[in-house]
Amino acid sequence: MKGDAWSIALTGLSLTCVTGAALFILVAINPKDAAYGSTPLIYAGGSAIAAIAFNRAAAWARRST
């Protein structure tokens, strides 16, 4: 049961990171201020990497039960 709870929590974090990556890409497409530069793309990449890491961790937690 404990592995299931970890799997659900990590899947939720993964989905949150996917949403964050999508929002940062939208900010990069239509920035409010030109001073943002490439920062939103860097954040989007970091969010995508975190999403993949949380997804793999959720799969590992699911397997370990």
NORNOR-V520771 format. One record per residue. RES is the residue in three letters. OMEGA is omega in whole degrees, -180 to 180 (999 if undefined). D_LAST is the distance of its C-alpha to the last C-alpha in whole Angstrom. Layout:
RES|OMEGA|D_LAST / RES|OMEGA|D_LAST
This chain:
MET|-178|7 / LYS|178|8 / GLY|178|5 / ASP|179|7 / ALA|178|10 / TRP|180|10 / SER|179|10 / ILE|-180|13 / ALA|-179|15 / LEU|176|15 / THR|176|16 / GLY|177|18 / LEU|178|20 / SER|179|20 / LEU|176|22 / THR|178|24 / CYS|176|25 / VAL|178|26 / THR|178|28 / GLY|179|29 / ALA|179|30 / ALA|180|32 / LEU|178|34 / PHE|176|35 / ILE|178|36 / LEU|177|38 / VAL|179|40 / ALA|180|40 / ILE|-177|42 / ASN|-177|44 / PRO|177|45 / LYS|-177|46 / ASP|-179|48 / ALA|-179|49 / ALA|179|48 / TYR|-180|44 / GLY|-179|45 / SER|-179|42 / THR|179|39 / PRO|178|38 / LEU|177|37 / ILE|178|35 / TYR|178|33 / ALA|177|32 / GLY|178|31 / GLY|178|29 / SER|178|27 / ALA|178|27 / ILE|178|25 / ALA|179|23 / ALA|179|22 / ILE|-180|21 / ALA|179|19 / PHE|178|17 / ASN|178|16 / ARG|178|15 / ALA|177|13 / ALA|178|11 / ALA|178|11 / TRP|179|9 / ALA|178|7 / ARG|-180|6 / ARG|-173|6 / SER|-180|4 / THR|999|0
